[in-house]
Every structure is written in structure tokens, then in C-alpha cells.
Amino acid sequence: MKEIQLTITALSPLAIGYKKPGGSISQAQRYIPGTVIRGAIAAQILKEPGVDPNQPGGDFQALFVDNDAAIFSNAYPTSRDDNGHILPVHLLPSTAVSSKTHSGFLDSKDKNHGVFDTLIDRFCAEEYGQLYDPNCPKSGGRVEPYAGFYSINNLDNSNNGQENYQLQTVETRLLTRVGINRRRATAQEKVLYSIEVINETKKKRNEGKKRNQTKDEKSLFLSTIRLEDKTLAQNLADYISHKSKNWRLGGSASRGLGKVSIIPKVQDYHFDLEKRINDFNTCLKDRWQNKWNIFSSSAISFPENQCFFTLNLQSDAILSEQWRRTMVVSPAMLCEMAGIDDSDLQLCATYSSYDYRSGWNAAWGLMKDVELVTRKGAVYLFKTPNLSAWISALEKLEQQGIGERTTEGFGQVQICSKFHHIFREHAV
């Protein structure tokens, strides 16, 4: 499988609509959904002369219509390191927590008290029959869930070579507009509205010696397109590169918003799934035997014949079981998605919540249906004695996603996020 990495640079404010809570203000997303990128590329291709979307076997159908169509992922905010390289961006799992009063990754000024994960410790506590109520390792105060996007910058020499975790965010502002009377083509009295937009620039903290200084940098986003056909992947990348500064994403394009530059890079999709699963089980076993055994007079043996793995949602997912929307990936659902008959698969823990998503279909000129979605960051912990039968199936799920509308970026998953290895005493 080939993967096209897209580096998206905002050249003007982006109006990526999220919802209208009432009144005259439209809220914006803090990232660019895959469905927006997919729609923009499809609309641009349809403008080219000679493109027939209904031609069987054509490139357009291969990209957007066929069963194995290209998979467009969400574009999450990122930044550059000190050497100007784009930092990979990751999503915090819903089991991550931070101090209630001083939340955030550790910084040089000791303002933030760090972030850590609770999945493994909570699971061990429940197996030992104990309550798990963690507190902040630095202040002893309360902690609460901490969500967002982060990158790991290994080039911070002032941190003695340790990994430097940094939160990736975007800055927003409100643009106020006046309504136009269509009959007179003049401003309509008492018709004002505001659009929340993502700024085209944001403040960047200086990672060098002068840490108190900040500077402006372009808002950057990182996304991917995955498809099987290598030739088609290269052709699509060449087309995006040729039109690199002609792209518009989001709404209000006719008012000067949404202008972006997209730089594609074709690469092979890299698998390290088996290593991630082995590292997760090693970490879980060590925590079980060497940390939580003090809470039991008779040691509870680790289930040696079982192998654990997590399913981490990297984007919102549209899940259904027996025609009903759900927030839980049950063992029966996972077996059906993976095409495996494993009656020994068990769901050990679930951390998920829900939201609603809609959108605009430019091809039809209609609103999309409002969907009940499971929010990104959800975590599902499974165990099975038959891991060898699951490796290739889980790799396929990582490539294609789970649930409905996966080609638009919904249902993207990762197996055994490395952030689950960050424990309370080593908060980052």
C-alpha cells in the first residue's frame, strides 16, 4: 500500500465549519476533516477537461467511487522542529490525564505538571480488586482527562536528550460580516453574523536559548491519503503538486477564505504493529507483577496464555451493531470487521463518548445526514489467546479503518498507542 503524506499550509484564514450552537456565530473545527480534503480534490479534478466521473474503470472512480477507493485521513495541526522538519502529529488517547489546575505537558518554566496515561494502571487495579483514583505526581492535586494533539521533538538539547512532548494547537478568531440584500445588492440592515476561523499564523515558542521569545509561523497540518495502486498514487501526488497553491478548503472561499498550499510526498505505508503489541504486553506484565502485586497478600498471576491489545480511534467513527448506532466496539463487531472467527476474544475496558457530525455535499448541493459518531481518542482494550491469527487482520484495520465512511477519514484506528506506556511517576 502507498501513502501520500500531505503537508498543508494555511495561506488565509480557514472556515472549517463545525456547528452552529444558536445565534449568529458559526464555530470552527480545530483540524481539517478528511471529508473536506477529499471533496476539495474531487471538485478540482472534475473541473479538468475530459474528466468523466461516470466512466467505468476511470481514475476518478478508482479514487472516489470504487470499493477500494483512496482513504483520506484528517489533517491535524503540527509544526516544524528547530531544523525546519515537519513533526509527526499524534492524538492523545481518552485515558490520558493531567493536573486540573496546571494542565499540560512539562515545560521549562514548571508551569505545567505533565500528562500521563491511566489505562494499564486502572486495568491492573481492577484486576487486583482495588480502586484507582490517581492524583497529580507533582502537586498531589486532582487530575482530569486531557485531550488534544501532540508531537515529540527529540532535538531539544537542553532536555538532556529526552523526548520533548509539545501540544499542537491552532489559533482562532472571529470575522464579522454583514448580510447583503439580494434585490438591492447593498448591506441589509440588522443582519450581522460572525464566522470563527482558524488563523493562517500562530505563535511558536522559541526552543533555543531564548525561550521567552515567540515568533509567528504558518499554521501547518499533516494528513495522508492511502491507496493500493502505486501508479495512481504517484499520478495523484503529481496532480496535487502541480496545483499546490490553487487549493481552497472549507467554506466562504468566495470571500477570500480557505486558501492553502498542499505539498504531497509518496511513501510506503510502514508497519510496526507486532512490535507495538509486544511492547504493550511487556509493559502491562511488568506493571502487573512489579507494581500492583503489593496490594495483594497472595500474588495474582498474570494470564500468560492471553495477549492484550488496544484499539485507539484516531478520528471520529460511525459505528453500528445490528442496525443501531453504538459507541462500543464489541468482540463480535471486531471479529466481523476483521473477518476472523475468534470466540475467545474478550473486551476488557472501554473509554468512549459520542458527538454529532454533519456536513455539506458539494456534488449534490445538499446537507449530509447528521450522524451519531464515537469521538476520536476512544480506547478499547481486548485480550485473546490467538494473537497470531489477528496480526494481519489488525494491520488491515489500521490501513482501512472501521465503521462507515472510512474513505472520508472516519474510523481511522491505531493498535496499541505508545502513549499508554507513560505512567504517573514519569509524566511528560
C-alpha positions in Angstrom: 0.0 0.0 0.0 1.2 3.5 -0.9 0.6 6.5 1.4 0.7 10.2 0.2 1.7 12.5 3.0 0.1 15.9 2.6 1.7 18.9 4.3 -1.0 21.7 4.3 0.0 25.3 4.9 -2.7 27.9 5.5 -2.3 30.9 3.3 -5.5 32.6 4.5 -8.0 32.0 7.4 -9.8 28.7 7.2 -13.5 28.4 7.9 -13.9 24.7 8.6 -17.4 24.7 9.9 -18.3 22.6 12.9 -21.7 23.5 14.2 -23.9 26.5 14.8 -24.9 26.4 18.5 -27.6 29.1 18.0 -27.4 32.8 17.4 -25.2 34.3 14.6 -21.8 32.7 15.3 -20.5 29.7 13.4 -17.9 27.6 15.2 -14.9 26.1 13.5 -13.1 22.8 13.8 -9.6 22.7 15.2 -8.4 20.5 12.4 -9.3 19.8 8.7 -11.6 16.8 8.3 -10.6 14.2 5.7 -14.0 14.7 4.0 -13.1 18.4 3.4 -9.8 17.4 1.7 -11.5 14.7 -0.3 -14.2 17.0 -1.5 -11.8 19.7 -2.5 -9.6 17.4 -4.5 -12.6 15.7 -6.2 -14.1 19.1 -7.1 -10.8 20.3 -8.6 -10.4 17.1 -10.7 -14.0 17.4 -12.0 -13.1 20.9 -13.4 -10.4 19.4 -15.6 -11.5 18.9 -19.3 -12.3 15.4 -20.3 -12.9 14.0 -16.8 -16.0 11.8 -16.8 -17.0 10.7 -13.2 -19.3 8.1 -14.6 -16.7 6.3 -16.8 -16.3 2.7 -15.5 -12.7 1.9 -14.7 -11.6 5.5 -14.8 -9.1 7.1 -12.4 -11.9 9.2 -10.8 -13.9 6.2 -9.9 -10.8 4.4 -8.7 -10.1 7.3 -6.4 -13.5 8.2 -5.1 -16.2 5.6 -6.0 -14.8 2.0 -6.0 -14.9 -0.3 -3.0 -11.1 0.1 -2.6 -11.2 3.9 -3.1 -8.5 6.1 -1.7 -8.7 6.7 2.1 -8.4 10.4 3.1 -7.4 11.0 6.7 -8.0 14.1 8.9 -5.3 16.8 8.8 -4.2 17.6 12.3 -2.2 20.6 13.3 1.6 20.3 13.6 4.7 22.5 13.5 8.4 22.4 12.5 11.3 21.5 14.7 14.5 23.6 15.1 15.9 22.2 11.8 12.7 23.1 9.9 11.5 19.5 9.6 7.8 18.7 9.9 7.0 17.0 13.2 4.7 13.9 13.1 1.5 14.6 14.9 -0.3 12.1 17.3 -3.6 12.1 19.1 -3.9 11.7 22.9 -6.0 8.8 24.0 -9.0 9.4 26.2 -7.2 7.7 29.1 -4.6 10.5 29.3 -5.0 12.9 32.2 -3.3 16.0 33.6 -3.4 18.3 36.6 -6.7 20.1 37.0 -5.1 23.4 37.9 -1.8 23.1 36.0 -2.6 21.0 33.0 -0.3 20.4 30.0 3.0 18.8 29.1 6.0 19.6 31.2 7.8 22.8 30.3 11.0 24.6 31.3 9.1 27.1 33.5 7.4 24.5 35.7 4.0 26.0 34.9 2.6 22.7 33.8 2.6 19.5 35.8 2.8 16.9 33.0 0.5 14.4 31.3 0.3 10.7 31.9 -1.8 7.7 30.9 -4.1 5.6 33.1 -5.2 2.6 31.0 -2.7 0.0 32.3 -2.8 1.1 35.9 -6.6 1.2 36.0 -6.8 -2.3 34.5 -4.3 -3.7 37.0 -6.1 -2.0 39.9 -9.5 -3.5 38.9 -7.9 -7.0 38.5 -6.5 -6.7 42.0 -9.8 -5.5 43.3 -8.6 -2.0 44.1 -9.9 1.5 43.4 -7.8 3.6 41.1 -8.0 7.4 41.7 -4.7 8.9 40.6 -3.5 12.4 41.6 -1.0 14.8 40.2 2.5 13.4 40.7 3.9 16.9 41.3 1.3 18.7 43.5 -0.9 15.8 44.7 -3.9 17.6 43.4 -6.8 16.4 41.2 -6.4 15.3 37.7 -8.9 15.3 34.8 -8.9 14.0 31.2 -6.6 15.8 28.9 -7.2 15.7 25.1 -5.6 17.2 22.0 -2.8 16.6 19.5 0.9 16.4 20.3 4.3 15.9 18.7 7.6 14.6 20.1 10.6 16.8 19.4 13.8 14.8 20.0 16.1 17.8 19.1 15.7 19.7 22.4 19.3 19.5 23.6 18.5 21.4 26.8 16.4 18.4 27.9 19.5 16.1 28.1 18.4 14.2 25.0 15.0 13.3 26.5 11.9 13.4 24.4 10.2 16.7 24.5 6.4 16.5 24.2 4.6 19.6 22.9 0.9 20.2 22.4 -0.1 21.1 18.8 -2.9 23.7 18.6 -4.3 26.3 16.3 -5.3 29.8 16.9 -8.8 31.1 16.0 -10.5 34.4 15.7 -14.0 35.8 14.7 -14.7 37.5 11.5 -17.8 39.7 11.5 -19.7 40.0 8.2 -22.8 41.9 7.1 -25.7 40.3 5.2 -26.4 41.5 1.6 -29.8 42.4 0.3 -30.0 40.4 -2.9 -32.5 42.7 -4.5 -30.6 45.9 -3.9 -27.1 44.4 -3.7 -26.4 46.5 -0.7 -25.9 45.9 3.0 -29.0 44.6 4.7 -30.0 46.4 7.9 -29.7 44.5 11.2 -28.1 41.4 9.5 -24.7 40.7 11.1 -23.1 37.4 11.6 -19.7 36.1 12.7 -17.6 33.3 11.4 -15.0 31.6 13.6 -11.9 30.8 11.5 -8.5 29.2 12.0 -5.7 31.8 11.8 -3.3 31.4 9.0 -0.5 32.0 11.5 0.2 31.1 15.1 2.8 31.8 17.8 5.7 29.5 18.1 7.8 29.2 21.3 11.5 29.5 20.8 13.1 26.2 21.6 16.6 27.6 21.7 18.4 29.5 24.4 16.0 32.5 24.4 12.9 30.5 25.5 10.8 33.6 26.4 10.7 34.8 22.8 8.0 33.8 20.4 7.6 34.2 16.7 4.9 33.8 14.1 4.8 30.8 11.9 2.3 29.5 9.3 -0.4 27.2 10.5 0.6 23.7 9.3 -1.5 20.5 9.1 -0.5 16.9 8.3 -2.7 14.4 6.5 -2.4 11.2 4.5 -4.1 9.6 1.5 -3.8 5.8 1.3 -4.4 3.7 -1.8 -3.3 0.4 -3.2 -2.5 1.4 -6.8 1.1 2.7 -6.8 0.8 4.3 -10.3 -2.4 6.0 -9.3 -0.8 7.2 -6.1 2.1 8.8 -7.9 -0.3 10.4 -10.5 -2.4 11.9 -7.8 0.6 13.2 -5.9 1.9 14.8 -9.2 -1.5 16.4 -9.8 -1.7 17.8 -6.2 1.8 19.2 -6.5 1.1 20.8 -9.9 -1.9 22.6 -8.3 -0.1 23.1 -5.0 -1.2 26.7 -4.4 -4.6 26.6 -6.1 -6.4 24.8 -3.3 -9.3 26.0 -1.2 -10.5 24.2 1.9 -13.6 24.9 3.9 -16.4 27.5 3.5 -16.5 31.1 2.4 -14.0 30.5 -0.4 -15.6 33.3 -2.5 -14.8 35.8 0.3 -11.0 35.0 0.3 -11.0 32.3 2.9 -9.6 28.8 2.8 -6.6 29.3 0.6 -3.9 26.7 1.3 -0.8 25.2 -0.2 -0.5 21.4 -0.3 2.8 19.6 -0.7 2.5 15.8 -1.3 5.1 13.1 -0.6 4.6 9.5 -1.7 5.9 6.9 0.7 5.4 3.2 1.6 3.0 2.6 4.5 5.1 1.4 7.4 4.1 -1.4 9.7 5.4 -1.8 13.2 2.2 -3.3 14.7 3.6 -6.5 16.0 6.4 -4.7 17.9 3.8 -2.2 19.4 1.7 -5.1 20.6 4.7 -6.9 22.2 5.9 -3.7 23.9 2.4 -3.1 25.2 2.2 -6.6 26.7 5.7 -6.4 28.2 4.8 -3.1 29.8 1.5 -4.4 31.1 3.1 -7.6 32.6 5.8 -5.6 34.3 3.3 -3.2 35.8 1.1 -6.1 37.0 3.9 -8.1 38.6 6.2 -5.4 40.0 4.0 -2.6 41.0 0.5 -3.8 41.8 1.4 -7.0 43.5 1.9 -5.1 46.8 -1.9 -4.8 47.1 -2.5 -8.5 47.4 -1.2 -10.9 50.1 -1.4 -13.7 47.6 0.0 -12.7 44.2 -2.4 -12.8 41.3 -0.6 -14.4 38.4 -0.5 -12.7 35.1 -2.6 -14.5 32.4 0.3 -16.0 30.5 -1.9 -17.6 27.8 -3.5 -14.2 26.9 -2.3 -11.4 24.8 -3.7 -7.9 25.2 -4.0 -5.1 22.6 -5.8 -1.8 22.3 -7.9 -0.2 19.6 -7.3 3.5 19.6 -9.6 5.7 17.5 -7.6 8.3 15.6 -10.7 10.0 14.2 -14.4 10.1 14.8 -16.0 6.8 13.9 -19.5 5.9 12.7 -20.2 2.5 14.4 -23.4 0.4 14.3 -24.3 -3.0 15.6 -27.5 -4.8 14.5 -28.5 -1.6 12.6 -28.2 0.6 15.8 -25.6 3.2 16.5 -23.2 2.4 19.2 -20.1 3.7 21.0 -18.6 0.3 21.9 -16.7 -2.0 19.6 -17.8 -5.4 20.8 -15.8 -8.6 20.2 -18.5 -9.7 17.7 -18.1 -6.4 15.8 -14.3 -6.6 15.8 -14.4 -10.2 14.6 -16.8 -9.2 11.8 -14.7 -6.2 10.7 -11.5 -8.3 10.7 -13.1 -11.3 9.1 -11.9 -13.6 12.0 -13.9 -16.2 14.0 -12.5 -15.9 17.5 -14.9 -16.9 20.2 -12.1 -16.3 22.8 -11.8 -12.6 22.1 -12.8 -10.5 25.1 -13.4 -6.8 25.7 -11.7 -5.8 28.9 -12.2 -2.0 29.0 -13.9 0.8 27.1 -13.3 4.5 27.2 -15.5 6.4 24.7 -18.0 9.2 24.2 -20.3 10.5 21.5 -20.9 13.5 19.3 -22.8 14.5 16.2 -21.4 15.3 12.8 -22.9 16.6 9.6 -21.6 18.4 6.5 -22.2 19.7 3.0 -22.2 17.6 -0.1 -20.9 19.9 -2.9 -21.7 17.4 -5.6 -25.4 17.1 -4.7 -25.8 20.6 -3.3 -27.4 19.1 -0.1 -26.7 18.8 3.6 -25.3 15.4 4.7 -27.2 13.4 7.2 -26.5 14.1 10.9 -24.5 11.2 12.2 -24.0 10.0 15.7 -20.3 9.4 16.0 -17.9 7.9 18.5 -15.4 10.7 19.3 -11.7 10.4 18.4 -9.4 9.3 21.2 -11.7 6.4 22.3 -9.8 3.4 23.6 -10.9 -0.3 23.7 -8.8 -2.9 25.5 -9.1 -6.5 24.2 -7.5 -9.8 25.1 -7.2 -13.1 23.1 -5.1 -16.3 23.2 -5.0 -16.3 19.4 -2.9 -13.2 18.6 -1.1 -14.8 15.7 -4.4 -15.0 13.8 -5.0 -11.3 14.4 -1.8 -9.7 13.2 -2.5 -9.4 9.5 -6.2 -8.5 10.2 -5.2 -5.7 12.6 -2.8 -4.4 10.0 -5.6 -4.2 7.5 -7.8 -2.4 10.0 -5.1 0.2 10.6 -4.9 0.8 6.8 -8.7 0.9 6.1 -10.3 1.9 9.3 -13.5 0.7 11.0 -17.2 1.6 10.7 -18.8 3.6 7.9 -17.4 6.3 5.5 -13.8 5.4 6.2 -12.8 6.9 2.8 -13.7 10.3 4.2 -11.4 9.9 7.3 -13.9 8.4 9.7 -12.9 5.3 11.8 -9.2 5.6 11.5 -7.5 3.4 14.2 -4.1 2.7 15.7 -3.3 -0.5 17.6 -1.5 -0.1 21.0 -0.7 3.6 21.1 2.8 4.2 22.6 1.3 6.8 24.9 -0.1 4.0 27.1 3.5 3.5 28.4 3.6 6.9 30.0 2.9 6.3 33.7 2.2 8.7 36.6 5.7 8.7 38.1 7.1 9.5 34.6 4.6 12.2 33.5 5.7 14.1 30.3 
